[in-house]
Amino acid sequence: MKSILVENLEKLQSFKKVRTLEDLAHHADYNLMCTILLKWQALKPDNEEVNEMAKSLGRMFIYIHNLQSWRDNSEASWSEYRKDKNTALTADKNSRLKIAELELEIKRLKLLTNI
């Protein structure tokens, strides 16, 4: 039986693989469109529609790149936040255990010294 952590890691890895494939497909599609536009521009360099399409495609690339960068940075931040939260929760749990231990030790010492 797999632990929840292992299952979540497997889901995350699958998700990342799918995203990588989607990103590769996007780059391949973009490369194809650029190649076609470059051919059209070479054939008719004064064609205003083709030139506008090339500019538009460049703007789309920048927009998509910014979205992908934002997504990647957000995921990295969330990952760091989760790690920090888990570290804090572990420290809190350890502190509570230590407090409980010390309280028992105080009680034991009080019984020994009859205070």
C-alpha positions in Angstrom: 0.0 0.0 0.0 1.5 3.3 -1.1 1.7 6.2 1.3 -0.2 9.4 0.6 3.2 11.2 0.1 4.3 8.7 -2.5 1.0 8.9 -4.4 1.1 12.7 -4.4 4.7 12.7 -5.6 3.7 10.3 -8.4 0.8 12.6 -9.4 3.1 15.6 -9.3 5.7 13.9 -11.5 3.0 12.9 -14.0 1.6 16.4 -14.0 5.1 17.8 -14.7 5.6 15.3 -17.5 2.3 16.3 -19.1 3.2 20.0 -18.8 6.6 19.4 -20.3 4.9 17.6 -23.3 2.5 20.5 -23.6 5.3 23.0 -23.5 7.2 21.1 -26.2 4.1 21.0 -28.4 3.7 24.7 -27.9 7.3 25.4 -28.9 7.0 23.1 -31.9 3.8 24.8 -33.1 5.4 28.2 -32.6 8.5 27.1 -34.5 6.3 25.9 -37.4 4.4 29.2 -37.5 7.6 31.2 -37.5 9.1 29.1 -40.2 6.0 29.6 -42.4 5.9 33.3 -41.7 9.6 33.7 -42.5 9.0 31.9 -45.9 6.0 34.2 -46.6 8.1 37.3 -45.7 10.9 36.2 -47.9 8.4 35.7 -50.8 6.6 39.0 -50.3 8.6 41.3 -47.9 6.3 44.2 -48.5 3.1 42.3 -47.6 1.7 44.3 -44.7 -0.6 41.4 -43.5 2.3 39.0 -43.2 4.4 41.6 -41.4 1.6 42.3 -38.9 1.2 38.5 -38.4 4.9 38.3 -37.6 4.6 41.1 -35.1 1.5 39.6 -33.5 3.2 36.2 -33.2 6.2 37.9 -31.5 3.8 39.6 -29.0 2.0 36.3 -28.4 5.3 34.6 -27.7 6.3 37.2 -25.1 2.9 37.0 -23.5 3.0 33.2 -23.3 6.6 33.2 -22.1 5.6 35.6 -19.3 2.7 33.4 -18.3 4.9 30.3 -18.2 7.6 32.2 -16.2 4.9 33.4 -13.7 3.6 29.9 -13.4 7.0 28.4 -12.8 7.9 31.1 -10.3 4.6 30.7 -8.5 5.1 26.9 -8.2 8.6 27.4 -6.9 7.3 29.9 -4.3 4.4 27.5 -3.3 6.9 24.7 -3.0 9.1 26.8 -0.7 6.2 27.9 1.4 5.1 24.3 1.9 8.6 23.3 2.8 8.9 26.2 5.3 5.4 25.3 6.7 6.4 21.7 7.2 9.7 22.7 8.8 7.8 25.0 11.2 5.2 22.3 12.0 8.0 19.8 12.7 9.8 22.3 14.9 6.5 23.1 16.8 5.8 19.4 17.3 9.3 18.8 18.6 9.1 21.8 20.9 5.8 20.6 22.3 7.2 17.1 22.9 10.2 18.6 24.6 8.0 20.8 26.8 5.9 17.8 27.8 9.2 15.9 28.6 10.5 18.8 30.7 7.1 19.1 32.5 7.3 15.4 33.4 10.8 15.9 34.6 9.8 18.8 36.8 7.0 16.8 38.3 9.4 13.9 38.9 11.9 16.2 40.6 9.3 17.8 42.7 8.2 14.4 43.9 11.8 13.5 44.7 12.4 16.7 46.7 8.9 16.7 48.2 8.2 20.3 47.1 
